[in-house]
Amino acid sequence: MKIVYFASVRERVGLNEEELAPPPEVVTVGDLMGWLARRGEGYAAAFAPGAKIRAALDQTHAALDAPLGGAHEIAFFPPMTGG
């Protein structure tokens, strides 16, 4: 699965993107965020409980309880405002 990081998430993780194979028990977006948070200090900061993070599965916004299913790409980004 390709995981893409934007803005402050990218800054904390230190990567633009990476290919990962989460374990079978990671079935939702929220599960993935929790698993990522345990990968190291930068990930822990990016995905800390209460962090304002949004996700998109295959370029479609997804809730934390959305199943990963067969998604090819998941992107994480902070909430955005326009103007």
C-alpha positions in Angstrom: 0.0 0.0 0.0 1.3 3.4 -0.9 1.0 5.9 1.9 1.4 9.6 1.1 2.0 12.3 3.7 1.2 16.0 3.2 2.0 19.3 5.1 2.6 19.0 8.8 2.2 15.2 8.7 5.0 15.0 6.1 7.2 17.3 8.2 6.8 15.1 11.3 7.2 11.8 9.6 10.0 13.0 7.4 8.8 11.4 4.2 6.7 12.3 1.3 5.5 8.8 0.7 6.3 5.1 1.4 5.2 1.6 0.5 4.1 -0.4 3.5 2.4 -3.7 4.2 0.4 -3.3 7.4 -0.3 -6.5 9.4 -3.7 -8.2 8.9 -5.2 -6.8 12.1 -5.0 -3.2 10.6 -8.4 -3.0 8.8 -9.5 0.6 9.1 -8.0 4.0 8.6 -7.9 4.5 12.4 -6.1 1.2 12.8 -3.5 2.2 10.3 -3.0 5.5 12.1 -2.4 3.7 15.4 0.0 1.2 13.8 1.9 4.1 12.1 2.1 5.9 15.5 4.1 3.0 16.9 6.7 3.1 14.1 8.8 5.8 15.7 9.0 9.3 17.2 8.1 11.3 14.1 5.1 9.0 13.4 4.0 9.2 17.1 4.0 13.0 16.8 2.1 13.0 13.6 -0.5 10.5 14.7 -0.8 11.3 18.4 -4.2 10.8 19.9 -6.3 13.8 19.2 -4.2 14.9 16.2 -6.3 16.6 13.6 -5.6 14.4 10.7 -7.7 13.7 7.6 -7.3 10.8 5.3 -8.2 9.9 1.7 -8.4 6.3 0.3 -7.6 6.2 -3.4 -8.2 10.0 -3.5 -11.6 9.9 -1.8 -12.0 11.4 1.7 -12.4 8.7 4.3 -13.5 8.6 7.9 -11.3 6.9 10.6 -13.7 3.9 10.7 -13.5 3.4 6.9 -12.2 0.0 6.0 -8.9 -0.1 4.0 -10.2 -2.9 1.8 -8.2 -3.1 -1.3 -7.1 0.5 -1.3 -3.9 1.1 -3.3 -3.1 4.6 -1.8 -3.9 6.3 1.4 -3.0 9.9 2.0 -2.8 11.7 5.4 -3.1 15.5 5.7 -4.2 18.2 8.2 -7.5 19.9 7.9 -7.3 22.6 5.3 -9.0 26.0 4.9 -9.5 27.8 1.7 -9.6 31.4 0.9 
